[in-house]
Amino acid sequence: MEPLTPAVTSEVGTLREVIVHRPGLELRRLTPANKDALLFDELVWVAKAQEEHDGFAALLGDQGVNVRLFADLLCDTLTDEGLRLEVIEQVATEDACGVELVQRVRGHLKELPVAQLATHLIGGLTVQEVPGAGDGFVGGVLGPAAFLLPPLPNAVFTRDPSAWIGDGVVLSPMHKPARRAERRMWQTIYSNHPAFAGAPDRVRYGDAQRDYFPATIEGGDILVLSADCVAIGLSERSHPVAVENLAARLFDNGNAKWVLAIDLPKARRTMHLDTVMTVVDTDAVVLWPRAVRLLDAYRIQPGGGGRMKVTVEPDLVKAVADGMGTDALRVITTGEDEVLADREQDDGNNTLALRPGWSSPTSATPTPTAGWPTPVSRC
């Protein structure tokens, strides 16, 4: 297999390759009791979500985009028996299962076909799905529906754990505990799948096997405005320390000349920068109208003596235009007024450009139980 040479220097360049995740078992695990901990506001109509996702993937394919499924890449990677055993030992630990159950869980996972193993690595594993697990103390107390491996229902948001900037990639150390295991799956693919040979040498942030907290960052806060500039949201999930550290790595590796840091309200409705603003053409953005008044912005550039040169940007729209390399920026707002814009704010600004001027909304339906944004990981 010929290795890919991923590179993203624009949010609106012609899209050639994406990685998406088709909704599956992990979303069927959501219940009224666990949805908040798993970061969902509502339960999801999974069959409808799959139908919408398939339509979205077909649309991308019809536009000449090569669509790669996350689960298929994971399956391809896990065909190596040694790696498969290593991954099983990483996820099925004494801390997750208890000393009595850990070997039983590992043994069960080792016996699964590769595709079924990948399904449970993403979809989780319950006590009742491991033969005999309910007989001991942990399984007996927790009950048959308890998770020995947690589900990863947010895996559908592939932009968050994996974001390419130029020829480098961010493997996001995620802020919320419910999402932190996703990074391990992406690391496994990028380090071992033949299509991504060389990717481990291009990780600009998140390459170390450690807890980065509080220096977390998520790909939804990263917008590549041009080959020279990256916009990064300072959100409830992307910390200033992480932004500064990533900026230093980008400067050192020639992936950016400056970073535009945009300070967002630390609230769920402004969870990521891509919920507030997305780029839809070489000179156009979709923008939450309140952003112009509410958001502070900072230009970060390399400084002397190992320091950063930081300048306050008084005009957000002009700063974004500078980052995109255009003299005048067209601003498209959601809703006819601020009330309507606020009603659309959760994801009304979240679009995906397939090429300059040709964008698709990433939320297909207005009903929270039928559909939600389906961001992709550009590669």
N, C-alpha and C positions, 0 to 999 in steps of 0.2 A: 504494500500500500504506500502510495506516494504521500509523504508528510505534508500537511498544510503549512502555509506560511501566513498565519493570521495577522491582520493589521487593520486598525480602525483609526482613521484620521479625521472623521467627520460623522455627525449624526445623520447626514442626508446623502452621503455618497451612495452609489449603487450597491445595494445589499446583495451579497453573493452567497454567504454561508450563515446559518443561524443554528443554535441549539435550543430546542424547546422540550418541554416535558408534558406528555399527555396525562391528564388527570386519571388517577387510578385508585388502588386500594387505600392509599393514605388519606384520601378525602372521604372515603366511606367510614373511616375510623372516627370522624368528627361526631360528637354528641353534644347535647345542651350542657352537659357537665364539664366537658374538656375543651370546648371551642375557644374560650377566652385564653386559656393557657397556651393553646396552639395558634393564637393570633388571628382567629376568624371571628367576625361579627355575627355571622349567620351560618346555618348549615347549608351545604351546597347540594343542589340537585345534580348528582354526578353524571348520570346518563346525558342530561342536557349539556353539561359542561364539556363532556367528551365530544358531543355532536358539534358544539360551537368551536372547540379546539380543532377538530378535524377540518372544519370549514376554513378556519384561519390558516392552518397548515397548507391546505389545498390552494388557497389564495396566494400564499407565498410561493408555492411551487409553480403556479400558473404565471407568476411574474419572473420566473427564472431563478428563484432562490433555492439553493440546495438546503433542504431542511433535514437536520440531524436530530434524532430523538435521544434525549438524555439516557433513558433506560436502555436503549440499544447500545449506546457507547459503553455504558457500565457493563452490560452483558459481554460485549466483545472483550473488555478488559479482564473480566473475571474468568475467562476461559483458561487462563494460566493457573494451574492448580496451586502452585506455591503462593502466588499473590492472593488467591481466593482464601487460603488458610490464614494468611496474614491479616486480611481484612476482617475475617470472622473473629480472630482473636482481639482485634482492635475494638470491635463493637460489642462483643459479648464478653463483658468483664465481670469481675467479682462485684464491683460497685453497681453494675447494672442488674445483675442476676442473683448475687449472693454466692457464697462459697459452695453451697450444696448444689445449686442449679447450674453453675457456669459451665461445667463440662457437659452436662446434659444438653444445654442450649447449643453449645458449640458443635456437639455431635449431631444434633438435629440439622443444623444449618449446613454442615459438611455433606450430609446425605441428599440435600435438595438439588435438583437440576439448576443449572446456572440461571436460567430465566426466572425460576421461582425464588432463588436466593436474591436476585436483584429486586424482585417485587417486594420481598420482606425487608430488605435494607432500606428501601424507600417507604414502604407501607407499614412497617412495624411488625412486631411479633408479640402475640399474647400468650398468657399462661396456658390457655386451653389448646393452643396450636402446637405445643411441645408435649409429646407423649410422656405422661408421668409427672409433669411439672407441678401439678396440683397436689401431689402427695406430701410434699415437704412443708416446712414452716413458711417460707416466703410465698410460695404459690398458694398455700392454703389460706394464709391471712389476706393476701392481696385479692384473691378471687380469680375466676377463670378469664374475665375480660381485661385484667390488668396487663399493662405493657411490660414486657421484658426488654424489648427494643422499641424505642418510641417511633411513631410515624412521623413523616416529614411532609405534611400537607402543603407547606409553602414551597416545596420543590418546584411547583409550577412557575414560580417567579424566577426564572433562570437568570435574569439580568442582575439580581442582587448578589449571588455568591461568586459570579464570574463576570468581570468587566475588562474588556481589552482597551488599552490606550496606546495608540501607535502599535508597535510590535511587542508591547509588554502587556501583561495581564495582572489584574488584582484578584487574588483569591480571598474574598472578603472575610475577615474575622467578624462574625455577625454579633449584633448587640444583644438580641434576645436568646435565652437558652434554647427555646424551641427550634431555633434555626442553626445552631452552631454545628450540628453533625453534618449539615449539607457540605460544608467546606471539605470534610474528609472525603466525601464521594467525588467531588471535583478534583481534588488533589490526586486521587487514585487514577482517574481518567487521564488527566494531563501528564502524569508521571509515567504512565504505562501503555496508553493506547498508541498504536503506531501512527495514527493520523496526527498526533500531537507531539511527535518526537522533537525534542529541543525546547518544548514549552517550559519545563522546570527551570531552565536557565533564563527565562524571560519573565519570571514572576517578580513584579515590582513591589508587592506588598502581600503579606499573608503566607509567606513561604515557610516560616518557622513553625515547628510543632510546639506551640505554646499558647497560653491564654493571653491574648493581647489586651484584655479589658483593663482600663476603660478606652484604650485606643482602638475602638471598633470603627468599621466603615462598611457601607453597603453600596452595591453597584447602582441602585436606584438613585443615589446621590451624585453619580458621575455622568457628566455630559461632555463628550469630546466636541468642542466647538470648532476646532481646526487642528492642523498639525502643530500649531504653536501654543494653543491654549486649551486647557481643560477647566470646565466649571465643576465645582464640587460643593454640594450642600452641607452646611453645618446643621444637622438635623438632630432629632431625638436619638438617632441610631448611628450617626457619623460624627465622631468626636474631633475637636480641633487638633488634638495631639496626633491622631491618625492622619488628618489632612496635611499637617505640616510634615510628618514623616514620609508620607507618600509623595508630597511635592519634592522633597529632597531627592528621593529615588528617581522620580521622573526627570528632574534636572540633570542628575548624574548620568542617566542613560540616554539623554537626548530625546525623550518622549514628549517634552513640553518646554517652552521658554518661559511661560508664566501660568499661574493658576488663579482662577477667579473663584474665591470662596464666598458663598452666599449664605448668610445667616438666616435660617428658617425658624419660625415659631416651633417650639418643642411640643408638638401636639400630633395626634394620630392623623388628623385631616391634612396635615402638611408633613407626612411621614418621611417623604423623600423629595428631592429636587424635581424628579420627573413627574410628581403629582402637581407641581406648581408651574413647571415650564418644560416644554419640549420643542425641539427644532424641527421645522417642517419644510424648509427650503433654504437655499443658500443665503437668503436675506429675510427670513421670516421665522417667528416663533409663535407658539400658542402659550399664552401667559395668563395666570390668575390675576385679574386687574388690581387687587389689593396689594400685590407683590411690590409694585412700584413705590408705594408709600411705606410699606411695613418692613421690607427686607434691607438689611445692611449688606454691603459687598466690599470685598477687600482684594486688591491685586497683590499676589505673592510672587516675587521674583528672586533669583539667586542674589545674595549679597556677599560682601567680603567677609573674610575671617570666619567662615562657617555659619554666618547669620543669614536670615532671610530679610529681604527688603519688602516691607509691607506698606501699601498705600491704600487709604480709604477711597472707594469709588463712590462719589456722591450721586451719580446717575446710573441706576442699574441697567436701563435699556441701552445707554451708550456703551457701558462696559461690556455687555453681551455682544453688541455690534462690533466693538473692537476685537473681542475674542474670536468672532466669526470672520473678521477681515472684511467687513462691509461698512460703507459710509452711512447708510440709512437702513434701519431695521423695521420691517413690517411687523406689527404686533397684533395678533389675533386673540381676542379675549373670549372666554367661555361665557355664554349668556348675554342677554341684551342689557342687563344692568347688574349691579353688585349682588343683589338678592339672588337672582338667577345664577350668577356666577358662583356664589357660595354654595348653592344647592348642587352644582356640578363639581365642586372642588375636589371631592375625594379622588376622582380619577378623570374628570372632564378634560384636564389638560394633558393627559397621558396618551401620546400618539407615537406611532412608529413610521418613520420615513423609509420607503423602499428605494427611493431615488429622489433627486431634487424635485420638490413640488408634488410628490406623489406619496401621500401618507394614508395610513389606516388607523382608525381609533382602536385602542387596545382593549376597550370594554364593549362587548357586543350587545348587551341588553341592559335595560334599566333596572331589572329586578335582581336583588342581591342573592337570591337563591338559585338563579339560573345561570348567571355569568359574572365574570369579574375580569380585571385587566390580565392580559396574557403577554407580558413583556418577554423578549427573547434575549439570549446572549449572542451578541454579534461576534462573529469570528472571521 
